[in-house]
Amino acid sequence: MSNIILDPHGEALMKQFRELRPTLEAISDKAYDILARALKDQEIYVTAIEHRIKTEKSLAGKLELKGVKYKTIDDITDLVGLRVITFYTDEVDKVAAIVKRIFDIDWHESVDKRKLHELDAFGYNSLHFVCRLKPQDAIDPDRNPRFELQMRTALQHVWSTIEHDTGYKGDVKIPREYKRQFSRLAGMMELIDDEFSRLRTVLTDYRRNTLSLVKSGKLNEVPLSRENFRNYLDLHPFDRLNLRIAAVNQAEIYPVSVMSYLPVLESFGLETLGDVEHFIDDNGEDAYQLAVSQLAITDLDLLSSNTAIQYLCLVYVLKHGGGCDGIKSFFDVINGESSTNDMLAEMMMEQAYTLPFMHKK
């Protein structure tokens, strides 16, 4: 508190603060725990939840400037402060809805600074609630001090930090040209913040629509992508062929991921999930015959669930003139480059030449 001289009233308030500090620390911890648990229960994931007690130095500065407006220490609402930093603008309102349920809100003191619409106030466009712990959560039933809770987005928080770091809101008067540049940047940041939220909404709607198309079987309208292919696998499109192949040796099928085959399918020029369906239909019988030609001379009784797609891809390569080099390249992609892949490719070619599809013109 160096260089800060408080009047007797300010000193009295500071004394009250020191006496109240243990209660304030307990309130800070309790409010944080309640808030963090509520957000987790509602599956709202935020970038940070912060809580702090006002320092004596900060309080002294406040009391020096406007201590006369406070009758007692309880009139100061920011002795305990919490901050929730969200990823998106619409999540601020979701957090606010939860806060209204878990704390008692002093609406007279609370303010939604997002509605101020000041051009250069992006970093301050937070939602501020003045709260109390509910009676059942109070640390001391006879004295339940208020605390402030601020809700803002990550970009708003970054911008506020930048403003503070550059001294934009300090005592030194900023030249007009720099204030104008700050205002322009603030507008850009606010637009970016809004656009991220809008884009998330658009992508969420797109995913829902795509999933609906997959479930309805309208696969020709669904682009082949990692997420769409993963959703498509929920329909178990390779199960029928896997079961046919496994029946050759009465083998058991154990599950493995087939996502590693997606780049191969894309390299074949498949662009939609409908193309994958046609790929299965067009090559399924030949893939079965190729699998039988290999498995019938073995006693393998355990097959992985990627067996069907592997033989489908091998047949496609052979039908399109890939030959031994094409098969080796396929195994290099799926298994990683290895000299063993040369041997596998040669063995596969020997078996394939015995099958009718290799001799069709």
Buried (B, 14 or more C-beta within 10 A) or exposed (E): BEEBEBEEEBBBBBEBBEEBBEBBBBBBBBBBEBBBEBBEEEEBEBEEBEBBBBEBEBBBEBBBEEBEEBEEBBEBBBBBBBBBBBBBBBBBEBBBEBBEEBBBBBEEEBBBBBEEEEEBBBBBBBBBBBBBBEEEBBBEEEEBBBBBBBBBBBBBBBBBEBBEEEEBEEEEEBEEEEBEEBBEBBEEBBEEBBEBBEEBEEEEEEEEEBBEBBEEEEBEEBEBBEEBBEBBBEBEBBEEBBEBBBEBBEBEBEEEEBEEBBEBBBEBEBBBBBBBBBBBEBBBEBBBBBBBBBBEEEEEEEBBBBBBBBBBBBBBBBBEEBEBEBBBBBBBBBEEEEEEBBEBBEEBBEBBEEBEBBEEE
